[in-house]
Amino acid sequence: MISKVYDRLRVAAGLPWFVAYSGGKDSTAVLDLAYRFGRDSRVELAVLHNEELLKPPPVFEWVYRVLADVAMSGVRVVVTIPKDDYLAVVFEKRYSPPGPAFMWCSARMKERPTAKLARGDAVVAEVRAPYGGARS
């Protein structure tokens, strides 16, 4: 199965790859495949994580442990940071929680920071050293 995935990935082996990483199971699997393939095929790989400032501590620690491990291997890791965090938008700006009719959080926390990164005007942090503990 993995060899079939690698066969399909070889089509883009000469291009730089930018992998979006959320920390979930799907993006962890994609990052793992891209990292392993890139390491074996000399693909220029970069990883993007859009921080939404709402992760529970165990998820926060998992995400930044993975990002630190990837960064320590020499892969560029970029984290975008939104202007407002989720709870500030809901409670201070009085947005309703997102739902099927109004998915403001995807645009505000993921799409806008990524677009700003592409334009060169995003607030970003690069992960360069191992993550050292729980956030306060």
C-alpha positions as CSV (number, residue, x, y, z in Angstrom):
1,M,0.0,0.0,0.0
2,I,2.7,2.5,1.0
3,S,4.7,1.7,-2.2
4,K,1.6,2.6,-4.3
5,V,1.3,5.9,-2.4
6,Y,5.0,6.6,-3.1
7,D,4.5,5.8,-6.8
8,R,1.9,8.5,-6.9
9,L,4.0,10.9,-4.9
10,R,7.0,10.5,-7.3
11,V,5.1,12.6,-9.9
12,A,5.7,15.7,-7.7
13,A,9.2,14.7,-6.4
14,G,10.9,17.6,-8.1
15,L,8.7,20.3,-6.6
16,P,8.8,21.9,-3.1
17,W,6.2,20.5,-0.8
18,F,4.2,22.4,1.9
19,V,2.3,20.2,4.3
20,A,-0.5,21.6,6.4
21,Y,-0.4,20.0,9.8
22,S,-3.3,20.3,12.3
23,G,-2.2,17.6,14.8
24,G,-5.1,15.3,14.0
25,K,-4.8,11.7,12.9
26,D,-5.2,12.5,9.2
27,S,-2.7,15.3,9.0
28,T,-0.2,13.3,11.2
29,A,-0.4,10.4,8.7
30,V,0.0,12.7,5.7
31,L,3.0,14.4,7.4
32,D,4.6,11.1,8.2
33,L,4.2,9.9,4.6
34,A,5.5,13.2,3.2
35,Y,8.4,13.3,5.6
36,R,9.4,9.7,4.9
37,F,9.0,10.1,1.1
38,G,10.8,13.4,1.2
39,R,13.7,12.1,3.2
40,D,14.2,9.2,0.7
41,S,13.6,11.3,-2.5
42,R,15.3,14.6,-1.6
43,V,12.0,16.6,-1.7
44,E,12.2,20.1,-0.2
45,L,9.6,19.9,2.5
46,A,8.1,22.6,4.8
47,V,5.3,22.2,7.3
48,L,2.6,24.7,8.2
49,H,0.6,24.7,11.4
50,N,-2.2,27.2,11.9
51,E,-2.4,27.8,15.7
52,E,-6.0,28.5,16.8
53,L,-5.1,29.1,20.5
54,L,-7.7,26.6,21.8
55,K,-6.0,23.2,22.1
56,P,-6.3,21.3,25.4
57,P,-2.9,20.8,27.0
58,P,-2.4,17.1,25.9
59,V,-3.1,18.1,22.3
60,F,-1.0,21.2,22.5
61,E,1.9,19.1,23.7
62,W,1.4,16.4,21.0
63,V,1.3,19.0,18.2
64,Y,4.4,20.9,19.3
65,R,6.3,17.7,20.1
66,V,5.7,16.5,16.5
67,L,6.6,19.9,15.1
68,A,9.8,20.1,17.1
69,D,10.8,16.6,16.0
70,V,10.3,17.5,12.4
71,A,12.2,20.8,12.9
72,M,15.1,19.0,14.5
73,S,15.4,16.9,11.4
74,G,16.0,20.0,9.3
75,V,12.5,20.6,7.9
76,R,11.2,24.2,8.0
77,V,8.2,24.4,10.3
78,V,6.1,27.6,10.3
79,V,3.3,28.3,12.7
80,T,0.8,31.0,11.9
81,I,-0.8,32.9,14.8
82,P,-4.3,34.4,14.4
83,K,-5.0,38.0,15.4
84,D,-7.7,36.9,17.9
85,D,-8.1,33.6,19.7
86,Y,-11.3,31.6,19.4
87,L,-12.7,32.4,22.9
88,A,-12.0,36.1,22.4
89,V,-14.0,36.1,19.2
90,V,-16.9,34.2,20.7
91,F,-17.1,36.0,24.0
92,E,-15.7,39.5,23.3
93,K,-16.8,40.0,19.7
94,R,-20.0,38.0,20.4
95,Y,-19.7,35.6,17.4
96,S,-21.9,32.5,17.7
97,P,-20.1,29.2,17.9
98,P,-19.4,27.9,14.4
99,G,-21.9,25.7,12.7
100,P,-22.8,24.5,9.2
101,A,-24.3,27.8,8.2
102,F,-21.5,30.0,9.6
103,M,-18.0,28.4,9.7
104,W,-16.2,31.6,10.6
105,C,-13.5,29.8,12.5
106,S,-12.0,28.0,9.4
107,A,-11.7,31.3,7.6
108,R,-10.4,33.3,10.6
109,M,-8.1,30.7,12.2
110,K,-6.9,28.8,9.1
111,E,-7.6,30.3,5.7
112,R,-6.7,34.0,6.5
113,P,-3.4,33.3,8.2
114,T,-2.4,30.9,5.4
115,A,-3.3,33.5,2.8
116,K,-1.3,36.2,4.7
117,L,1.6,33.8,4.9
118,A,1.5,33.4,1.1
119,R,1.5,37.2,0.8
120,G,4.3,37.6,3.3
121,D,2.5,39.5,5.9
122,A,1.4,36.8,8.4
123,V,2.3,36.7,12.1
124,V,4.4,33.6,12.2
125,A,6.8,31.7,14.5
126,E,9.3,29.2,13.2
127,V,9.8,26.0,15.3
128,R,13.5,25.6,15.7
129,A,14.1,23.8,19.1
130,P,12.4,21.1,21.0
131,Y,9.3,22.0,22.9
132,G,10.1,22.1,26.6
133,G,6.9,21.6,28.6
134,A,3.3,22.4,29.2
135,R,2.1,25.9,28.5
136,S,1.0,28.0,31.4
